[in-house]
Every structure is written in C-alpha cells, then in structure tokens.
Amino acid sequence: MADAFGDDLFSVFDEEQAGSSKKDTPKSAAQAGSKSPDNAGEQQGDSAAVRKRDADTDGPDEVVLGKRPKLETVSAEEINLSELMPKVKAEQVETVEGCTHEVVLPADEEYTPLKPRVGKAAKEYPFILDPFQREAILCIDNNQSVLVSAHTSAGKTVCAEYAIALALREKQRVIFTSPIKALSNQKYREMYEEFQDVGLMTGDVTINPTASCLVMTTEILRSMLYRGSEVMREVAWVIFDEIHYMRDSERGVVWEETIILLPDNVHHVFLSATIPNARQFAEWICHLHKQPCHVVYTDYRPTPLQHYIFPAGGDGLHLVVDENGEFREDNFNTAMQVLRDVGDTGGNVGGKWDPKGRKGGTKGPSNVFKIVKMIMERNFQPVIIFSFSKKECEAYALQVAKLDFNTDDEKKLVEEVFNNATDCLSDEDKKLPQCINVCMHVCALFATETFAMGINMPARTVLFTSARKFDGKDFRWITSGEYIQMSGRAGRRGMDERGIVIFMVDEKMSPAVGKQLLKVTHSGTFFKMSFAFHRKSMLVMGLEQHNKMKKLEEEYNAIRIPNEESVVTYYKIRQQLAKLGKEIEEFIHKPRYCLPFLQPGRLVRVKKEDLDFGWGLVVNFHKKTNVKAGGGDADPLFVVEVLLHCSKDSVKNAATEAAKPAGPGEKGEMQVVPVILHLITSISSVRLYIPKDLRPYDNRQSMLKSIQEVQKRFLDGVPLLDPIDDMGIKDPALKKVIQKVEAFEHRMYTHPLHSDPNLEAVYTLCEKKALIAGDIKAAKRELKKARTVLQMDELKCRKRVIRRLGFATSSDVIEMKGRVACEISSADELLLTEMVFNGLFNDLTAEQATALLSCFVFQENANEMPKLTEQLAGPLRQMQECAKRIAKVSAEAKLDVDEDTYLNQFRPHLMDVVYTWANGSSFSQICKMTDVFEGSIIRCMRRLEELLRQMCQAAKAIGNTELENKFATGITKIKRDIVFAASLYL
C-alpha cells in the first residue's frame, strides 16, 4: 500500500470503494467471541478468534472443510508444454554509456556479435548520432529486428528513416505504420519530402499504392494480411511507430494480430516510449518469428524537464522535480498544504472543476487563464494544454480566446496558412466557428490526450488541467505512462534549454502517487497480449497451478484436527457471526444514524486496510461533494477529523494524509487526521473532554493518556454504542440481522468447543486449513482458466454460433453468409450480415440505410436520446430485434453475452443527424441538432463511409446490384464539404 490515507481519502470517492474496504466487526456480533479464553481484549473484534477471514466466499464452488478436495489433474504431455513454451535466450551487448543494448534470440541459435558496416551508410545525417541511434542503426545494417525505447523527442524517427533508406537502396519495399490517421498523414508528408517514392493508405485516402515505401494505419496493414495481399511478398521491413499503443484495451489487439500475421522473413523496427518490459516484448517477437530481436533503451532526454505543481486556489508554482530528475518532497508537501488550507477555508478541494475552470463559485478568471497568461508573459510559449474532457477543453480555449498572442507579422502568416487550408471549403463552411477560431490558437494549443499519440508538435511548455481522467469506467489518477507520453511534448531539441511541465492539482495527492507520476517510475506491464501471448503464458501457468495444487493438497492433508467435524461447525458459526457483524456495521455507518453521535470527544476506532490506528477522539466532521463516474454530483461523503496516535515519521511536515499508526512501544505523536467515514469501525459510548486548542503538542499528547486510562478501566473492552438502544435505529432489517446474531451466539455459547481450554489452538488449525482450502480453490480456477485457453472453449462456442446462424456448415465449410461477413471488418459482421439476408435494407432509402448504419460506428455517449421519426424508428426496431436473436443464440451456445449490453453497443444518437446530412443539410445545421461534439460527428461520418464501402463489397459478394448501388449512393450523400475535407498534410 502506498500510504495510510492518501490514495482513496483525497481521491474521487465512490460507494464501491467504500463497500470493499475491510471493516471490523461491531459489538453486536463481535461479542460472540468474547467468552473464549484469550479474548480478554476489546469486545468489538480485536480477538484473532473473532476476526478470522472467510475461508471461501465464492458460493457453490467452495471447498468443504473436513473433506479431501478433488483435484483436476493435468499432465505436462496433455498441455504439450514442451512444444509451446518460448524457447529463447537473452544476451547483454556491450555498448557505450548512455544506452543499454540486449538481444533476444532463439535458444538453439548462437549469439554472434553485430558486424560493423562495410561501405557507405544507407543514409547520412548532418549531425552526430546519439549512442542509442548508432546501436539501433547497427542492428538494421545487420538485417535484424530492433525495439528502440526512448523518450519523446529523443530522435527515434532517425532509426525509422534509416530502415527506409536501406530498404530503398536494396530495392525492397518497406511499410511504416502508425496508430492514428492524422499521424500517418504527417509521417507521409515527412517521408515524401525525404524519399519521394512514398505512398499513403489510411482508408480515407490512398496515394501511390505501388510506392516502395507505404505509410499506413495498423488496421490497413492487418486487413492486407488477412486478404493475403501480394504487397506483403515484397516487403522486407515493417516499422511500427508508437508501439506502446498496444496497451490500449480496445485497439491493442490490432497491433497484436498484425505482428502475429506478419511473415517470418520480414524484419521489424519498433519505436516506443520508455517502457519497463521491453525485453518481455522482444522475447515474444523472437518466439513468434524465430528471429533475433534487439532492445536498445535509453532514458536520456535531450531537453531536460522541470515539473511544477499548481495547487488549486494557490497563487504560485511549486517545483517538484528538477531538471536532474530529483523529486523535491518538501516543495510537494508545501503544495499539498496549500490545498489543505483551501479546504479548511471552505474551498471544495475534493470536487470537480466547473466548466469555467473555477472552484467553489470563485469570481474572476480561471486558474487555467491565469497560468496561460503567465506563460505568455514569461515567453514560455508555445504551450500545449492537455484536458481529459472535450467539453472542458473547449471551455478553456474559449476563455483564452480573448488574449492576443501573435505579432502583426505572425498574424499575416497565420492568415495566409488559414486561407490556403480553407480554400477547398464552401463559403458556408468557412463561416463555421471552428474555422474562424483556428487562427487564434497558435501559441497556445488546447488538446485532449489523443494529440500526444505522436503528432509532431513539440512545445516549450505542457500544462495539465487535471491530474485525473475518466477511462470509461471510473475516474482515476493518470498513469505514469500517460504522463510520460504527454509531458514529453515539452522541450524542443536545440531550441530550449529545458522544457516546463505544469501539473494542476485540485485535490490532495499522496507523495507516493506524486513520485510515481512526476518521477516517472515504471511499474507493471504496458502490453496487452490478449490471445497469443496469454495463450502461451497460461500454458506455463497451467503446469505451475497443477504443481501448486499438489503441494497445497499435501499441506492440507497434513493438518490433523481432533474431532474435525465439530470444530468445522464451530468455525462456520464464528464466520457467520463475523459476516453478520459487517452487515450491522453497514447500518451503523449510514450518515443519518452515526453523524449525530460524532460529537467532539467521542471515542472511535479507525482502521484502514491493514493499518489499525486503535482508539481516537472525534474533533470535527464535514461534508464533501462526491463525483459520479459519468459526471455530476453523487451522494455526499463525510470526512471525520480524528485525533489519532501516529508514527512521528509519517506525520512530519504536517503531511497527515500519509499518516501511519505508531508501532508497539513507539512514543508516537497525536495528530488530527482526516478520515473517511467508513474507516471508522467502532463508535464508543464514551466521550472525553478535549481542549479547545489542539495545536500545542502537549494538549494533543495529554489526550493519549486519557484514552489509555479509559482502556485500563474497561478491561473487557471500551463500551460501544448499541445500534438500537443508544442510536435509535428502528430499521426492521437491522432487527432481523440482530435476531440472527442472537441465534448464532446461542449456538456458539452452547457448543462444546466454546468452553474447551484448547479452543484457540484448535481454532487456529481449523482456520489455517480453511485458508489452504481457499488457495486450492483459487488454484483450481486458474488451472481451469489455463485449460479453457488451451482447449479454446470460446472458439468452440463461436463456431457453434456461426453454425446455428447459417454462416458455416456442421463440417465448417463457409456458406454464403460467411463469405459476406468476411467483407465486413469495421462493425458487427454477424448482425450486419443477418440484416442483409433478412432483407432489412431492401425497403429503405439510401438515406435511411445510411442513418441506420450510423448506430454501428458511433461509440460515444450523448446526453439526450433523439426523438426519431417513424421512418428511422421502424428500421431501428427491426435491427434491435435481429440483435436480440443473435444475443439469444450466443447465450444458448454458452457464450458470455448479456442481451442488454449487446444491444446498448449500437447507439442511435446520431441517426437523425446522419439522415439530415445525407439529405443535403449543412454542417452548421446538423450541429444544432445534437450536443455531440463536432469532431465526434466528423469521426462518425468518416467511419460510416468506411463501413458503407464494406457493405458495398458485401452486397457485391451476393450479386445484389441494387443493394450495392444503394450503399454507394449513401457514400456520395455523406462524402462532402468540411466533413471530408482533406488533411493539410496531403
């Protein structure tokens, strides 16, 4: 764990997090164990006998104590481990200071040092190459694959250019891939200016497809590999730019499949940001293609960075990481103290920024406005301002739009570029606000995270408007990898002495989180090997789990418990009491019940995960606004200020969010610590007088003696508030729980083992055996998972689905439906094929069909569902009925498919917008019909055009010329004006 409170106390609070926290058993249930010999401690659950973990809580699959668990045995021969384990080895290569170099090669291949270049280099550079560039180029000269891992702006593109130059010199073809179309367009322009014999393929645009060097998106390359394109027979090198994008949970599989499908004779150049598991990736490449793969890594940054924190409500910047990479904890704690002070004066520190970038209704310019203005005044421009919300990004840009950053000469240049770029637009499109305002943001660029994917626009300064982002599921701190990618845009090589990164923080952050982000430490894996990599690793894991199960079984059977059946019964009674105690605790922690009793001086017990602070005194409490995952306010949460006995080291510099309890025998220090309500595990009926001023050290320490005196007086434990008699909770559900507690207590007290002098020893053995039983069950699950992958159960289920839907015969011969489905790759091919064969499109106009297909390509959320006319609502209902049938067949085939979840992925939010656009409306008109961002509309239209082209091919495959022409008409209807304006790079 990182610290005592920081990660979840000062983060976005949510009920799930609160519900998952470990809590102590309250008095009503915990007293069940108070009669045991060693339970002279506190009634609320200090006894180890009472606080025993559930051996298993997963329901019907549990391992029953007292019975030998039945193990599933799997032999190594059955797993075919010898054939499928990666047979590779790694060698360290000596290199100069400034980079590291290692090579992974097949186990049966001897390592031979790289040979120096003979003759002239494929490409000469007008500058001295960095050590990592020389090492990577040496690998390319030796026709061996290489992964180049270096910071943004370090010069990785030099390695790619050399591979292209080498391929062109040898009359070979080379492919350069990138994750997004905008980056492909930019790289095409750069490569074309350098080599001329360059083509571009992005789906939207195809230029010179017969060129020796082809720049394309990774999806296009995958499609070529699926089709068995003739081009691949001539390719010698494939360059993957921004390969760390494989970490993307949705699109990462595209990179994975592409790499797997590439021929073994093709060599690779992988360009990546600094990653922690580069060798692991190289081992995978070596195993897949039976060829050496080098890893050249450097953490050298040509332009060092300075990282600053701007605390919300503050009036200055705090340098937390200097240009030497040193983390300045004192400055960091000072910045956090500013946040704490703002919170104490009523500022909503834990809340979310409002759309105007202000906090708590403060009047005046936003913090973003102030910082950008300061950047311009100090000549720290150009600046890239990253915001993780499109809405906030636009709002911030509009605020700053009133500032004038350009000289008269610069304005003329901007106007010239702007006029040239908009020449292809209609007069009406030129009047769009998006076009008018383009020229106002040259020195300051507001962007979302996607901009950092690789677009070549370095800046002197990078500003983060928030430390948190919504990742599709919940709000979280940005990861160090994301921070590296975006902050790396700061500092222009050869132009700036150092780059500046400013991090706006509007809620308290623990030093551990700060160090992980700002010191950019690397931990964990970046890459998502969802099929091939996991398949092989799980085979290994299967054998490991089998061996682990055998050892656990031996350990399980070695534990002998006298009269085991009776002991197990007693153990289960105690476990049920602990479970009921947690249910009672849920009632007690409801604010309407417990808040009236949290008066100053009330004794409460605090525990956070494994950190037990013991008893403390309530000082005060206050309400904080919680933020829902989708935005907006959720139920308020309460933070209680408690005077706790803390370790002195953990509360130095007043950093109480990192507080830890004082150890046994440690003098410690009493400190007022903010505690989330659910971390209070017990509320005592005892209240103590506390001094009005707790700032003096002696006043705080005197309360420690008072607490210790209370504990001495109550040898059976500090008395707790009774939930019914004292707190007045009259909920019938609570009474039922208490009745169950009383029934189980009666069974426990009358059980013969309860008065046995050997109770604790026997109980400990039983608990140990229960834990082993749980471990055996977990190992069984892991083994089952490994075997599932091995036997490809999901693949069998999917085969069952396509057979039942008529896509293939029982002998796996592809039918006509299957051939049509093969033509569709950018949307749900099963549903679209069913719709084609059911004649759903036959009676629709081209405009209706196009609008209906928009449901398959629009993937964002909209605040309002459009009110569709019957001409659109009817086809939508038919499509949903067809989708329900597919979901039902999938469920019957044992696939894990939820009907509602499946239907919800087809979103009709832009059906009316697309329909209106296809009928000739202007872009400004359709923008008024929805709250969806203009960029999202354009992205939907472009994806829709790609899907329509695939539907044309699908209709052509079955010889339906009328349907083919209908989809082709749809393309001509939507492909116009600013929506399909050409890239400025082309």
Secondary structure by P-SEA (a helix, b strand, c coil): ccccccccccccccaaaaaacccccccccccccccccccccccccccccccccccccccccccccccccccccccccccccccccccbbbbbbbbcccbbbbbbccccbbbbccccccccccccccccccaaaaaaaaaaaacbbbbbbbcccccaaaaaaaaaaaaaaacbbbbbbcccaaaaaaaaaaaaaccccbbbbcccccccccccbbbbcaaaaaaaaaacccccccccbbbbccccccccccaaaaaaaaaaaccccbbbbbbbcccccaaaaaaaaaaaccbbbbbbbbccccbbbbbbbbccccccccccccccccccaaaaaaaaaaaaaaaaacccccccccccccccccccccaaaaaaaaaaaaccccbbbbbccaaaaaaaaaaacccccccaaaaaaaaaaaaaaacccccccccccccccccccccbbbbcccccccccccccbbbbcccccccccccccccaaaaaaacccccccccccbbbbbbbbcccccaaaaaaaccccccccccccccaaaaaaaaaaaaaaaaaaaaaaaaaaaccccaaaaaaaaaaaaaaaaaaaaaaaaaaaccccccccccccbbbbbbcccccccbbbbcccbbbbbbccccccccbbbbbbcccccccccccccccccccccccccbbbbbbcccccccccccccbbbbbbcccccaaaaaaaaaaaaaaaaaccccccccccccccccccaaaaaaaaaaaaaaaaaaacccccccaaaaaaaaaaaaaaaaaaaaaaaaaaaaaaaaaaaaaaaaaaaaaaaaccccccccccaaaaaaaaccccaaaaaaaaaaacccccccaaaaaaaacccccccccccccccccccaaaaaaaaaaaaaaaaaaaaacccccaaaaaacccccaaaaaaaaaacccaaaaaaaccccaaaaaaaaaaaaaaaaaaaaaaaaacaaaaaaaaaaaaaaccccccccccccc
